[in-house]
Amino acid sequence: MKLEMTGQMRMEQRMKLAPHMIQSMEILQLPILALQERIEQELNSNPVLELEEDDPIGEDAAPPEPPAGDDIGEKALILNTDQNKADDFERLDSIEDDFKEFIDQSGPYHVRRDGEEKDPKLEALKNVAAPPQSLHDYLAEQWLLVEAEEPVKKAGTAIIDYLDVRGYLSVPLEQLYTKDQKDFTPGDLVRALRLIQQLDPPGVGARDLRECLLIQLAQSSEELSFEYRLIADHMEALLENRLPEIARRMECRLERLNQAIRRLSKLDSSPGLQVGRNESIPITPDVIVEPPNGSGDFSVRLADSSLPSLRLNPFYTRMADDGQTNENTRKFLQNNIRSAHWIIEAIEQRKHTLLKVARTIVRHQRDFFEHGPLHLRPLPMATVAQEVGVHLATVSRAVSGKYMQCAWGILPLRKFFSGGTEDTSGQAHSWEAIRVQLQQIIDEEDKTKPLNDDQIKAKLAEAGIPNLARRTVAKYRKLMNIPTARFRRKY
């Protein structure tokens, strides 16, 4: 078999994205907070890019003249022999008095030694918020203060290492002990687990939901013996909502049982989540929709008042055009000027595209903004792309991760794009509106006789949505975390 290398020429068409086009798509997809961070990065990395001040001073503007008057503190100290130098000494005395007055107003003056220079990195670290304490560290600190034998202390440390974020022991207790483990015995693990279950937060160290609730009931200062017996002996029946059966076994009335359930609802099923990092992310709207003052249209504007205005540094642009500038310096400046132009144009393009998309959404969903979620209409993203005059992918990037503030709250822009169905009169209903209608039916039902999926389907048909199948109703009920009729029933 002979191996050889040959060359060949061919003509073909390929679509390639220029760097500034890629940057424009990235900028378009960024929410307002991420865009602010991106601008900060560009300002730190590109010396040509700078913030545009509100009242910039022109390059050729003359420096402000000193105020007229006889300010002897600003005059040149010219010594002469006239009048025995009395004027000069008078000026020196006046300067000393002014300096003392300045010191009195500004506070004591301390001389900084070379060894007392502030470290910028250290100052930055001092201004950064400390990370929140994890559940593991929180329990480990408490475990150090527990008085127990050394094998029990080591067993407790091993147990804490295996607790999950919810505070549960995620592995069987027997699995923590092996034949090679000689630091503690299985009995030490049992004793250590009992001690850990007494730590804060209450319920930590449980192996299942039943044990978690029992720990909290045992540590409560209230009289909860009935609730403790309910969880200890009838947990499975309680989860299946078999309240009449439980009332018969416990020889109590349903009212007493419902009262106990209300008390149990105040317990925490995930105590470990009380400690640890808060992963909540702030939501900032990118678009603000305000109702019309009269009979006009809705006002749509971008919430970009916090975005800084950018411009090119005039000194560096003149240096880049100057033929006497070093060639390497000119190339460096020209590359940064090109990059600055791209970022400024990308931000302006983002504003223009996002505003046009938002106005198109408001025009199509006017009934929603006037009357509420029940009047949300189906709106394909392709329809908006065609009216705006951009590609479908551009609209998708424009609404990705962005929110709109209106009279009905702060809503994601993707909420306004959904499919739907038509009622008997030919009016379109979006799937989101159908879900809101379904939730309204569930909220208004008689909880002693909750509706099954067939009855919910009939209620939706009475509301003008007759074409839904029963499995579609069940599908949306599950997506909305609504249990079946048997579990929604109240006795």
C-alpha positions as CSV (number, residue, x, y, z in Angstrom):
1,M,0.0,0.0,0.0
2,K,1.5,3.3,-1.1
3,L,1.1,6.4,1.0
4,E,1.5,9.9,-0.6
5,M,0.4,13.5,-0.1
6,T,-1.3,15.4,-2.9
7,G,-2.7,19.0,-3.1
8,Q,-5.9,20.0,-4.7
9,M,-7.8,23.3,-5.3
10,R,-11.5,23.8,-5.1
11,M,-14.0,26.6,-4.9
12,E,-16.6,26.6,-2.2
13,Q,-18.8,29.1,-0.2
14,R,-18.6,29.3,3.5
15,M,-20.4,31.6,6.0
16,K,-18.0,32.9,8.6
17,L,-18.8,35.4,11.4
18,A,-16.5,38.3,11.8
19,P,-15.2,39.1,15.3
20,H,-17.4,42.2,15.7
21,M,-20.5,40.2,14.7
22,I,-19.8,37.6,17.3
23,Q,-19.3,40.4,19.9
24,S,-22.6,42.0,18.8
25,M,-24.5,38.7,19.4
26,E,-22.8,38.3,22.8
27,I,-23.7,41.8,23.9
28,L,-27.3,41.3,22.7
29,Q,-27.7,38.2,24.8
30,L,-26.4,39.8,28.0
31,P,-29.0,41.0,30.7
32,I,-28.5,44.5,32.1
33,L,-26.4,43.4,35.1
34,A,-24.1,41.2,33.0
35,L,-23.8,44.1,30.5
36,Q,-22.6,46.4,33.2
37,E,-20.0,43.9,34.2
38,R,-18.9,43.5,30.6
39,I,-18.5,47.3,30.2
40,E,-16.3,47.4,33.4
41,Q,-14.1,44.7,31.9
42,E,-13.7,46.7,28.6
43,L,-12.9,49.9,30.5
44,N,-10.2,48.1,32.5
45,S,-8.6,46.4,29.5
46,N,-8.9,49.0,26.8
47,P,-7.1,52.3,27.5
48,V,-8.8,54.1,24.5
49,L,-12.3,53.5,26.0
50,E,-13.5,55.9,28.7
51,L,-16.6,57.2,30.3
52,E,-18.3,60.1,28.9
53,E,-18.9,62.7,31.6
54,D,-22.1,64.7,31.8
55,D,-20.4,68.0,31.5
56,P,-17.0,67.3,29.8
57,I,-14.5,70.0,29.7
58,G,-13.2,70.7,26.1
59,E,-9.7,69.9,25.2
60,D,-9.0,73.5,24.1
61,A,-10.9,75.1,27.0
62,A,-8.9,77.7,28.9
63,P,-8.2,76.9,32.5
64,P,-10.3,78.8,35.0
65,E,-8.9,82.1,36.1
66,P,-8.2,82.6,39.8
67,P,-10.8,84.8,41.6
68,A,-10.2,88.4,41.7
69,G,-9.2,89.8,45.0
70,D,-6.2,90.3,47.2
71,D,-5.5,86.7,48.2
72,I,-2.1,87.1,49.8
73,G,-1.8,83.3,50.3
74,E,-1.6,82.8,46.6
75,K,0.9,85.5,45.7
76,A,4.6,84.9,45.0
77,L,6.8,85.4,47.9
78,I,9.0,88.3,46.7
79,L,11.4,89.6,49.3
80,N,12.5,93.2,49.2
81,T,14.3,95.5,51.5
82,D,11.5,98.1,51.7
83,Q,9.9,98.7,55.1
84,N,12.3,96.4,56.8
85,K,10.5,93.3,55.1
86,A,7.4,94.0,57.2
87,D,5.0,92.9,54.4
88,D,6.8,89.6,53.8
89,F,6.7,88.7,57.5
90,E,3.0,89.7,57.6
91,R,2.2,87.3,54.7
92,L,4.1,84.5,56.4
93,D,2.1,85.0,59.6
94,S,-1.1,84.9,57.6
95,I,-0.1,81.7,55.8
96,E,0.6,80.1,59.2
97,D,-2.8,81.2,60.6
98,D,-4.6,79.8,57.5
99,F,-2.8,76.5,57.8
100,K,-3.8,76.1,61.4
101,E,-7.4,76.9,60.5
102,F,-7.3,74.2,57.8
103,I,-5.8,71.6,60.2
104,D,-8.6,72.4,62.8
105,Q,-11.3,71.9,60.2
106,S,-9.9,68.7,58.7
107,G,-8.9,66.9,61.9
108,P,-5.6,65.7,63.3
109,Y,-2.8,65.1,60.8
110,H,-0.8,62.0,61.2
111,V,2.5,61.4,59.4
112,R,2.5,58.1,57.5
113,R,5.6,56.1,57.7
114,D,6.9,54.0,54.8
115,G,5.9,50.8,56.8
116,E,2.3,52.1,57.1
117,E,1.5,52.3,53.4
118,K,-1.9,50.7,52.6
119,D,-1.9,47.6,50.5
120,P,-4.6,48.1,47.8
121,K,-5.2,44.3,47.6
122,L,-5.6,44.1,51.4
123,E,-8.0,47.0,51.3
124,A,-10.0,45.4,48.6
125,L,-10.2,42.1,50.6
126,K,-11.5,44.0,53.6
127,N,-14.3,45.5,51.6
128,V,-15.5,42.1,50.2
129,A,-18.3,40.5,52.1
130,A,-17.3,37.3,54.0
131,P,-18.7,34.1,52.5
132,P,-21.6,32.6,54.4
133,Q,-20.8,29.8,56.7
134,S,-21.6,26.3,55.4
135,L,-23.8,23.8,57.2
136,H,-20.7,21.5,57.7
137,D,-18.7,24.3,59.3
138,Y,-21.6,25.4,61.4
139,L,-22.2,21.9,62.8
140,A,-18.4,21.2,63.2
141,E,-18.1,24.3,65.4
142,Q,-20.9,23.1,67.6
143,W,-19.5,19.6,67.7
144,L,-16.2,20.9,69.2
145,L,-18.1,22.1,72.2
146,V,-19.9,18.8,72.8
147,E,-18.6,16.8,75.7
148,A,-18.2,13.1,74.8
149,E,-15.6,10.4,74.7
150,E,-12.9,10.5,72.0
151,P,-14.3,7.6,69.9
152,V,-17.8,9.3,69.9
153,K,-16.2,12.6,68.9
154,K,-14.5,10.9,65.9
155,A,-17.7,9.1,65.0
156,G,-19.6,12.4,65.1
157,T,-17.1,14.1,62.8
158,A,-17.6,11.2,60.3
159,I,-21.3,11.6,60.4
160,I,-21.2,15.4,59.9
161,D,-19.1,14.8,56.8
162,Y,-21.9,12.7,55.2
163,L,-24.8,15.1,55.9
164,D,-26.3,16.6,52.7
165,V,-27.3,20.3,52.2
166,R,-30.8,19.6,53.6
167,G,-29.3,18.3,56.9
168,Y,-30.1,14.6,56.3
169,L,-27.7,11.7,56.7
170,S,-27.6,10.6,53.1
171,V,-26.0,7.1,53.8
172,P,-26.9,4.3,56.1
173,L,-25.2,4.6,59.5
174,E,-23.7,1.1,59.2
175,Q,-21.9,2.2,56.0
176,L,-19.7,4.6,58.0
177,Y,-18.1,1.7,59.9
178,T,-15.8,-0.8,58.2
179,K,-13.6,-3.6,59.6
180,D,-10.5,-1.5,59.1
181,Q,-12.0,1.4,61.1
182,K,-10.6,1.2,64.6
183,D,-11.2,4.7,65.8
184,F,-14.8,4.0,66.8
185,T,-17.4,1.2,67.0
186,P,-21.0,1.0,65.6
187,G,-22.2,1.8,69.1
188,D,-20.2,5.0,69.0
189,L,-21.9,6.0,65.8
190,V,-25.3,5.5,67.3
191,R,-24.4,7.6,70.3
192,A,-22.8,10.3,68.2
193,L,-25.9,10.5,65.9
194,R,-28.1,11.1,69.0
195,L,-25.9,14.0,70.0
196,I,-25.8,15.5,66.5
197,Q,-29.6,15.4,66.4
198,Q,-29.6,17.8,69.4
199,L,-27.6,20.4,67.6
200,D,-28.9,23.5,65.8
201,P,-30.9,23.8,63.5
202,P,-33.5,21.4,65.0
203,G,-34.1,18.3,62.9
204,V,-30.5,18.1,61.5
205,G,-29.0,14.6,61.4
206,A,-32.3,12.9,60.5
207,R,-32.4,9.9,58.2
208,D,-35.8,10.5,56.7
209,L,-38.7,13.0,56.9
210,R,-40.4,11.1,59.8
211,E,-37.3,11.3,62.0
212,C,-36.8,14.9,61.1
213,L,-40.3,15.9,62.2
214,L,-40.0,13.8,65.4
215,I,-36.7,15.5,66.4
216,Q,-38.3,18.9,66.0
217,L,-41.4,17.9,68.0
218,A,-39.2,16.5,70.8
219,Q,-37.2,19.7,71.0
220,S,-40.3,22.0,70.9
221,S,-41.2,23.9,74.1
222,E,-45.0,23.4,73.4
223,E,-47.1,20.5,74.3
224,L,-47.1,18.4,71.1
225,S,-47.6,14.9,72.3
226,F,-50.6,14.3,70.1
227,E,-48.6,15.5,67.0
228,Y,-45.7,13.4,68.1
229,R,-47.9,10.3,68.3
230,L,-49.5,11.2,64.9
231,I,-46.1,11.3,63.1
232,A,-44.7,8.3,65.0
233,D,-47.6,5.9,64.4
234,H,-49.5,7.2,61.3
235,M,-47.0,8.8,59.0
236,E,-47.8,6.8,55.9
237,A,-51.5,7.2,56.3
238,L,-51.0,11.0,56.8
239,L,-49.0,11.3,53.6
240,E,-51.9,9.5,51.7
241,N,-54.5,11.9,53.3
242,R,-56.4,9.1,55.0
243,L,-57.6,11.3,57.8
244,P,-60.9,9.5,58.6
245,E,-58.9,6.3,59.1
246,I,-56.3,8.1,61.3
247,A,-59.1,9.7,63.4
248,R,-60.7,6.3,64.0
249,R,-57.4,4.7,65.1
250,M,-56.5,7.6,67.3
251,E,-60.0,8.0,68.7
252,C,-60.2,11.7,68.0
253,R,-62.3,14.0,65.9
254,L,-61.3,15.3,62.5
255,E,-61.2,18.9,63.9
256,R,-58.5,17.8,66.3
257,L,-56.6,16.1,63.5
258,N,-56.8,19.2,61.3
259,Q,-55.5,21.3,64.1
260,A,-52.5,19.0,64.5
261,I,-51.8,19.2,60.8
262,R,-51.7,23.0,60.9
263,R,-49.2,22.8,63.7
264,L,-47.1,20.3,61.8
265,S,-47.1,22.6,58.7
266,K,-44.9,25.0,60.7
267,L,-42.1,22.5,61.0
268,D,-39.1,22.6,58.6
269,S,-38.7,19.6,56.3
270,S,-35.2,20.7,55.2
271,P,-33.5,22.2,58.3
272,G,-30.1,22.3,56.7
273,L,-31.2,24.9,54.2
274,Q,-31.5,27.4,57.1
275,V,-27.7,27.6,57.1
276,G,-25.4,28.1,54.2
277,R,-25.0,30.1,51.0
278,N,-28.0,32.1,49.7
279,E,-28.2,31.4,46.0
280,S,-30.9,33.9,45.2
281,I,-30.0,36.1,42.3
282,P,-31.4,39.6,42.0
283,I,-33.7,40.3,39.1
284,T,-33.3,43.7,37.3
285,P,-35.8,44.5,34.5
286,D,-34.4,45.4,31.1
287,V,-37.6,46.9,29.8
288,I,-40.2,49.0,31.6
289,V,-43.8,49.2,30.3
290,E,-46.0,52.0,31.7
291,P,-49.7,52.4,31.1
292,P,-50.9,55.2,28.9
293,N,-52.0,58.4,30.5
294,G,-55.0,58.8,28.2
295,S,-56.2,56.8,25.2
296,G,-52.7,56.5,23.8
297,D,-50.4,53.5,23.6
298,F,-48.3,52.0,26.3
299,S,-45.0,53.6,27.0
300,V,-42.1,51.2,26.4
301,R,-38.6,52.2,27.4
302,L,-35.3,50.5,28.3
303,A,-34.1,50.4,31.9
304,D,-30.6,51.4,31.0
305,S,-30.2,54.6,33.0
306,S,-27.5,52.9,35.0
307,L,-25.4,52.0,31.9
308,P,-22.5,54.4,31.5
309,S,-22.0,56.4,28.3
310,L,-18.8,55.4,26.5
311,R,-16.5,57.4,24.2
312,L,-13.0,57.3,22.7
313,N,-10.2,59.1,24.4
314,P,-9.4,62.1,22.1
315,F,-5.7,62.1,23.1
316,Y,-5.2,58.5,22.1
317,T,-7.1,58.9,18.8
318,R,-4.9,61.9,17.8
319,M,-1.8,59.9,18.8
320,A,-3.0,57.0,16.5
321,D,-3.4,59.5,13.6
322,D,-0.1,61.2,14.2
323,G,2.5,60.0,11.7
324,Q,5.3,60.7,14.2
325,T,4.0,58.1,16.7
326,N,6.0,54.9,17.0
327,E,4.8,52.2,14.6
328,N,4.2,49.6,17.4
329,T,2.3,52.2,19.5
330,R,0.1,53.2,16.5
331,K,-0.8,49.5,15.8
332,F,-1.6,49.0,19.5
333,L,-3.8,52.1,19.6
334,Q,-5.5,51.3,16.3
335,N,-6.5,47.8,17.5
336,N,-7.9,49.2,20.7
337,I,-9.8,52.0,18.8
338,R,-11.3,49.3,16.6
339,S,-12.3,47.3,19.6
340,A,-13.8,50.3,21.3
341,H,-15.9,51.1,18.2
342,W,-17.2,47.6,18.1
343,I,-18.3,47.6,21.8
344,I,-20.0,51.0,21.4
345,E,-21.8,49.9,18.2
346,A,-22.8,46.6,19.8
347,I,-24.4,48.3,22.8
348,E,-26.3,50.7,20.6
349,Q,-27.5,47.8,18.4
350,R,-28.6,46.0,21.5
351,K,-30.7,48.9,22.7
352,H,-32.3,49.3,19.2
353,T,-33.1,45.6,18.8
354,L,-34.4,45.1,22.3
355,L,-36.6,48.2,22.2
356,K,-38.2,47.1,18.8
357,V,-38.8,43.6,20.1
358,A,-40.4,44.9,23.4
359,R,-42.7,47.3,21.5
360,T,-43.8,44.5,19.2
361,I,-44.6,42.3,22.2
362,V,-46.6,45.0,23.8
363,R,-48.6,45.7,20.6
364,H,-49.5,42.0,20.3
365,Q,-50.2,41.4,24.0
366,R,-52.1,44.6,24.7
367,D,-55.0,42.7,26.2
368,F,-52.6,41.1,28.7
369,F,-51.2,44.5,29.8
370,E,-54.7,45.9,30.1
371,H,-56.6,43.0,31.7
372,G,-54.2,40.5,33.2
373,P,-52.7,37.0,32.7
374,L,-56.0,35.4,31.6
375,H,-55.8,37.5,28.4
376,L,-52.4,36.4,27.3
377,R,-52.5,35.4,23.6
378,P,-50.4,32.9,21.6
379,L,-47.4,34.7,20.0
380,P,-44.8,32.8,18.0
381,M,-41.3,34.2,18.1
382,A,-41.2,34.0,14.3
383,T,-44.0,36.6,14.1
384,V,-42.0,39.1,16.1
385,A,-38.9,38.4,14.1
386,Q,-40.7,39.0,10.8
387,E,-42.2,42.3,12.0
388,V,-38.9,43.6,13.5
389,G,-37.0,42.5,10.4
390,V,-34.4,40.3,12.1
391,H,-33.6,36.6,12.2
392,L,-35.5,34.3,14.6
393,A,-32.2,33.6,16.5
394,T,-31.7,37.4,17.0
395,V,-35.1,37.6,18.8
396,S,-34.3,34.6,20.8
397,R,-31.0,36.2,22.0
398,A,-32.7,39.5,22.6
399,V,-35.2,38.0,25.1
400,S,-32.8,35.5,26.7
401,G,-32.5,36.1,30.4
402,K,-34.2,39.4,30.3
403,Y,-37.3,40.7,32.2
404,M,-40.0,43.2,31.6
405,Q,-41.5,45.4,34.4
406,C,-45.2,46.2,34.0
407,A,-48.4,46.6,36.1
408,W,-48.5,42.8,36.6
409,G,-45.0,42.5,38.1
410,I,-41.6,41.7,36.7
411,L,-42.0,39.0,34.1
412,P,-39.5,37.2,31.8
413,L,-39.7,38.2,28.2
414,R,-40.0,34.6,27.1
415,K,-43.3,34.4,29.0
416,F,-45.0,36.3,26.2
417,F,-44.0,33.7,23.6
418,S,-46.1,30.5,23.7
419,G,-48.4,28.4,21.6
420,G,-52.1,27.9,22.4
421,T,-55.5,26.9,21.2
422,E,-58.7,28.4,20.0
423,D,-62.1,28.4,21.7
424,T,-65.5,27.9,20.2
425,S,-65.7,31.5,19.1
426,G,-62.3,31.3,17.4
427,Q,-60.5,33.4,20.0
428,A,-56.9,32.2,20.7
429,H,-55.8,31.3,24.2
430,S,-52.1,30.8,25.1
431,W,-51.0,27.8,27.2
432,E,-49.9,30.2,29.9
433,A,-53.4,31.7,30.1
434,I,-54.8,28.2,30.2
435,R,-52.6,27.4,33.2
436,V,-53.7,30.5,34.9
437,Q,-57.3,29.5,34.3
438,L,-56.6,26.0,35.6
439,Q,-55.1,27.5,38.8
440,Q,-58.1,29.7,39.3
441,I,-60.4,26.7,39.0
442,I,-58.4,24.8,41.6
443,D,-58.4,27.8,44.0
444,E,-62.2,28.2,43.7
445,E,-63.1,24.5,44.1
446,D,-64.8,23.1,47.1
447,K,-61.9,21.5,49.1
448,T,-64.3,19.0,50.7
449,K,-65.2,17.7,47.2
450,P,-62.2,18.6,45.0
451,L,-62.4,18.3,41.2
452,N,-60.9,15.4,39.3
453,D,-59.2,15.9,35.9
454,D,-62.5,15.2,34.0
455,Q,-64.3,17.8,36.0
456,I,-61.5,20.3,35.5
457,K,-61.7,19.7,31.8
458,A,-65.5,20.4,31.9
459,K,-64.8,23.7,33.9
460,L,-62.3,24.8,31.2
461,A,-64.9,24.0,28.5
462,E,-67.4,26.3,30.4
463,A,-64.7,29.0,30.4
464,G,-64.5,28.8,26.6
465,I,-61.6,26.3,26.2
466,P,-63.4,23.0,25.0
467,N,-60.7,21.3,23.0
468,L,-58.4,20.1,25.8
469,A,-57.9,16.4,26.3
470,R,-57.9,14.9,29.8
471,R,-54.2,14.0,29.6
472,T,-53.4,17.6,28.7
473,V,-55.2,18.8,31.9
474,A,-53.3,16.2,33.9
475,K,-50.0,17.2,32.3
476,Y,-50.4,20.9,33.2
477,R,-51.7,20.0,36.7
478,K,-48.4,18.0,37.3
479,L,-46.3,20.8,35.8
480,M,-47.9,23.2,38.3
481,N,-47.3,20.9,41.2
482,I,-51.0,20.5,41.9
483,P,-51.8,17.1,43.5
484,T,-54.6,14.9,42.5
485,A,-58.1,15.3,43.9
486,R,-57.6,12.7,46.6
487,F,-54.6,14.6,48.1
488,R,-56.4,18.0,47.8
489,R,-59.4,16.9,49.8
490,K,-59.9,18.5,53.2
491,Y,-62.0,16.8,55.8
